[in-house]
Amino acid sequence: MLFNSYEFIFFFLPAVFVIYFVLQYAGLSRLAKISLVLASLVFYSWWNISYLPLIMISVVINYAVGTYLGKTNKLGTRKSVLTIGIIFNVVLLGYYKYTDFFIETVNSLLKESFPLLHLALPLAISFFTFQQIAYLVDSYRYETKGYRLDEYMLFVVFFPQLIAGPIVHHKEVMSQFHNENSRLNAKNISLGLYIFGIGLFKKVMIADTFAIWANDGYKNAFDLNIVEAWIASLSYTFQLYFDFSGYADMAMGSALLFNIMLPINFNSPYKAVNIQDFWRRWHITLSRFLTAYIYIPLGGSRISPSRTYINIMIIFMVSGFWHGAGWTFVFWGFLHGVASVLYRWWNRRGYSMPKLLAWFITFQFVNATWVFFRAENFAQAIAILKAMFGMGKIELPTRLANVLEPIINIRLLPDNPMLYSTSSVLLIVISLLVVIFRKNSFEMLERFKPTNWNIVFIVFISIVSILQLGKISEFLYFNF
């Protein structure tokens, strides 16, 4: 089930909301939480019910392992059990997400033709795997509190954050449910509807519009001229931004209806003035997981500069591989790792540059590397990058070409009018100005007041967005 669907907005969410609070007001708090668990499993099954047993098995086994780790004092046994638990999660993720990738790699290297399994990627497996690994490690450190199975299940499958994050820490969410937030909260409801509406508009009206130009550009990657290539790459850059940001807003808004505040996962990343700043703003909870459970255990920056650089490269390679089963994703992670190492080296020597220049370099690097993130293969990515930097066809915008062609008798008109539309360029410019100079959703939420203007604003953009729900599209992070 998608947040941007009639089923979710008009049926699922209102029904779950009513049932939850009716049970809370009836004094059946535990049953209310169980109702959220069941609703979340329905939400998950709506996509493909055949994978419901998979997430149930994963939850039960991780709960059992975590409970054991939180109670036993046998050091040697505890380490073995933690290792087995982590291996179980990694193998489960690896089997469904990376089996065909490894088979394709072996076939390519050895010139073999081993058949692919064509396994469908279970929804949210990347997210609930990392979330549960973190829980196991915290249980090993005696940082969990002996949660009941239904409480643990709610932590893992709570539908606002289940499919594409944020990757929540058990202390953040479970403590809020323990606080017995059992009464309707008008402020949280108004905040939730406000930010949900903003997120819906970002996804339906902005991200999905950019998707048209991005998909068209990448489909014709080998025939793009310089302007078309830039429009294609920037369209995907902003599609991903508004798609992911929109999802984060809708997740936070849905959770607020139940008096749960999810951690911020997206904080104006395109305002970043260096690559480290970017990763403090983009997919914040993933960066937090990689730092806390991989980077720091590897030694972080405590050992030596060279070891720090190696650790940085490791977490970015893991990040790239986590995002997708393909060498383009690995290379994307590698590029960000290299950039982060170079920035750390630069910063340690006390070098600096003007803030505007730093922002421009950071944004252009992020935009260029998104090409590998989006491309289906290296050939497609290289074709777009070559065109972006003037190594492809050179054509002028239509109006200027119409004037010059009769004079110089050379073909200057573009072959792909869709990418050259005035609306695509205009929306790119407006989006760039918005993400740089405007407050982000979280800042708007902090300053929100239920004024007449805000009510009119959110009602208007919600109606406009709902009228477009017939063109349903998945969120990009569903694929990761």
Secondary structure as GFF3:
##gff-version 3
##sequence-region A 1 480
A	DSSP	alpha_helix	6	6	.	.	.	ID=ss1
A	DSSP	pi_helix	7	12	.	.	.	ID=ss2
A	DSSP	alpha_helix	13	25	.	.	.	ID=ss3
A	DSSP	alpha_helix	29	45	.	.	.	ID=ss4
A	DSSP	three_ten_helix	49	51	.	.	.	ID=ss5
A	DSSP	alpha_helix	52	71	.	.	.	ID=ss6
A	DSSP	alpha_helix	75	110	.	.	.	ID=ss7
A	DSSP	alpha_helix	125	140	.	.	.	ID=ss8
A	DSSP	alpha_helix	149	157	.	.	.	ID=ss9
A	DSSP	alpha_helix	159	162	.	.	.	ID=ss10
A	DSSP	alpha_helix	170	178	.	.	.	ID=ss11
A	DSSP	alpha_helix	186	201	.	.	.	ID=ss12
A	DSSP	pi_helix	202	207	.	.	.	ID=ss13
A	DSSP	alpha_helix	208	219	.	.	.	ID=ss14
A	DSSP	three_ten_helix	221	223	.	.	.	ID=ss15
A	DSSP	alpha_helix	226	256	.	.	.	ID=ss16
A	DSSP	three_ten_helix	269	271	.	.	.	ID=ss17
A	DSSP	alpha_helix	275	281	.	.	.	ID=ss18
A	DSSP	alpha_helix	284	290	.	.	.	ID=ss19
A	DSSP	pi_helix	291	295	.	.	.	ID=ss20
A	DSSP	alpha_helix	305	323	.	.	.	ID=ss21
A	DSSP	alpha_helix	327	348	.	.	.	ID=ss22
A	DSSP	alpha_helix	355	374	.	.	.	ID=ss23
A	DSSP	alpha_helix	378	388	.	.	.	ID=ss24
A	DSSP	alpha_helix	398	408	.	.	.	ID=ss25
A	DSSP	alpha_helix	422	437	.	.	.	ID=ss26
A	DSSP	alpha_helix	441	446	.	.	.	ID=ss27
A	DSSP	alpha_helix	452	466	.	.	.	ID=ss28
A	DSSP	three_ten_helix	476	479	.	.	.	ID=ss29
###
